[in-house]
Amino acid sequence: MKAVTVIFGIVGTAAALTACGADIDIEDGNLVINTEFSLSETMMNSGDNSVFSFADTDFITHAEFDIRDGEIVISGEMLCEDGSRADGQMTIAMGTTENGVIDVQAEDVSASCDIDRELVDRARTDLAESLDHAAREVDDSEASVTFTEVTLADEMLTIAIEIRAPIG
């Protein structure tokens, strides 16, 4: 009976993902799902406007996201080294590494004050880790998740992933 439940679960998940535009295959005894999800610039700007929050510290407040070809520019009030805030922006490039992890690079950080560079490095690391963690929630199972592509274009952030899970 448990096998029937698992099969119905897999079939149900596969049907739902197919309806969402996912490609589903069976390769070498593995269920392989290739799918992508997108976040629009509008959606990113409609949420919480604090970016890179650590404990009680918001690195950028009143953030606005501008998705350009190949990069995201985040503008807002940045936390200065002395604890004050000033207008500034951070340019972020995203991609994937050969081993399927999201790579985030803070290419340009500027403000009308001195910025704490350790906080910038922490922001970059936390962003990459949070994106990676979201997909690696399956680590407790036998499934694997690989980020296959990150695209920044047409006011959209699109992340393509491949999920592999053994059948049986």
C-alpha positions in Angstrom: 0.0 0.0 0.0 2.9 2.4 0.8 4.3 1.9 -2.7 0.9 2.8 -4.2 0.8 6.0 -2.1 4.4 6.9 -3.2 3.5 6.3 -6.9 0.3 8.5 -6.6 2.4 11.2 -4.9 5.0 11.1 -7.7 2.3 11.1 -10.4 0.4 13.9 -8.7 3.6 16.0 -8.3 4.6 15.3 -11.9 1.2 16.3 -13.2 1.2 19.6 -11.2 4.8 20.5 -12.4 3.9 19.6 -16.0 1.0 22.0 -15.8 3.5 24.7 -14.6 5.8 24.1 -17.5 8.3 21.6 -16.0 9.9 18.9 -18.1 9.7 15.5 -16.4 11.7 12.5 -17.4 12.9 9.2 -16.0 16.6 8.6 -16.5 18.6 5.6 -15.0 16.0 4.9 -12.3 15.7 8.6 -11.3 12.8 11.0 -11.7 14.3 14.1 -13.3 12.4 17.4 -13.2 13.6 20.5 -15.0 11.7 23.7 -14.1 12.2 27.3 -13.5 10.7 30.1 -11.5 10.7 33.8 -12.0 10.5 36.9 -9.9 9.5 40.1 -11.6 10.9 43.5 -10.7 7.4 44.6 -9.7 7.0 41.6 -7.4 10.4 42.3 -5.7 9.5 45.9 -5.2 6.1 45.1 -3.7 7.5 43.2 -0.7 9.5 44.1 2.4 11.7 47.0 1.5 14.6 46.1 3.8 17.4 44.1 2.2 20.1 42.1 3.8 18.9 42.0 7.4 21.2 40.6 10.0 19.8 40.2 13.5 18.7 43.8 14.3 20.5 45.4 11.3 19.0 46.3 7.9 21.9 47.0 5.5 19.6 48.6 2.9 16.2 50.1 3.8 13.6 51.6 1.4 15.1 49.4 -1.3 14.1 49.5 -4.9 15.1 46.8 -7.3 16.0 47.5 -10.9 16.6 44.3 -12.9 18.8 45.0 -15.9 20.4 42.6 -18.4 22.8 40.6 -16.4 22.5 42.5 -13.1 20.2 43.8 -10.3 20.7 47.3 -9.0 19.4 47.8 -5.5 19.0 51.4 -4.5 18.0 52.7 -1.1 19.2 54.0 2.2 22.4 52.2 3.1 23.9 51.6 6.5 27.1 53.6 6.9 30.1 52.5 8.8 29.3 55.1 11.6 25.7 53.8 12.0 24.0 56.6 10.0 22.2 56.1 6.7 22.8 57.6 3.3 21.5 57.1 -0.2 23.4 54.5 -2.2 23.2 51.5 -4.4 24.5 48.0 -4.8 24.9 46.2 -8.2 24.6 42.4 -8.0 25.5 39.9 -10.7 24.2 36.3 -10.4 25.0 33.1 -12.2 25.6 29.4 -11.5 28.8 27.6 -10.8 29.9 24.3 -12.5 28.7 22.3 -9.5 25.2 23.8 -9.6 25.4 26.5 -6.9 24.2 30.0 -7.3 27.0 32.5 -7.4 26.3 36.1 -6.3 28.8 38.9 -6.8 28.4 42.4 -5.4 30.1 44.3 -8.3 29.6 47.8 -7.1 28.6 49.3 -3.8 28.4 53.0 -3.5 26.9 55.5 -1.1 27.5 59.1 0.0 29.3 57.7 3.1 31.8 55.1 4.0 30.3 51.6 3.9 31.3 48.7 6.2 32.9 46.3 3.7 32.5 43.3 6.0 28.8 43.9 6.0 28.8 44.0 2.2 30.7 40.7 2.1 28.2 39.2 4.6 25.2 40.5 2.5 26.6 38.8 -0.6 27.3 35.5 1.2 23.9 35.5 3.0 22.1 36.1 -0.3 23.8 33.2 -2.0 23.3 30.9 1.0 19.6 31.7 1.3 19.0 31.0 -2.4 21.1 27.8 -2.1 19.3 26.8 1.1 15.9 27.2 -0.4 16.7 24.5 -3.0 18.7 22.3 -0.7 15.9 21.7 1.6 15.7 18.2 0.1 19.2 17.3 1.4 17.6 15.1 4.0 16.2 12.9 1.2 18.0 11.1 -1.6 17.0 13.8 -4.0 19.4 16.4 -5.4 18.8 19.9 -6.6 21.1 21.7 -9.1 20.8 25.3 -10.2 21.2 25.1 -14.0 20.8 28.8 -15.0 20.2 32.2 -13.6 19.0 34.9 -16.0 18.5 38.6 -15.3 16.7 40.2 -18.2 13.5 41.9 -19.2 12.8 43.0 -15.6 12.8 39.4 -14.5 15.0 37.2 -12.3 14.6 33.6 -13.6 16.2 30.6 -11.9 16.2 27.2 -13.6 16.7 24.1 -11.5 17.0 20.4 -12.0 15.7 18.0 -9.4 16.7 14.3 -9.4 15.1 11.8 -7.1 15.5 8.0 -7.2 12.4 6.0 -7.9 11.7 3.0 -5.8 
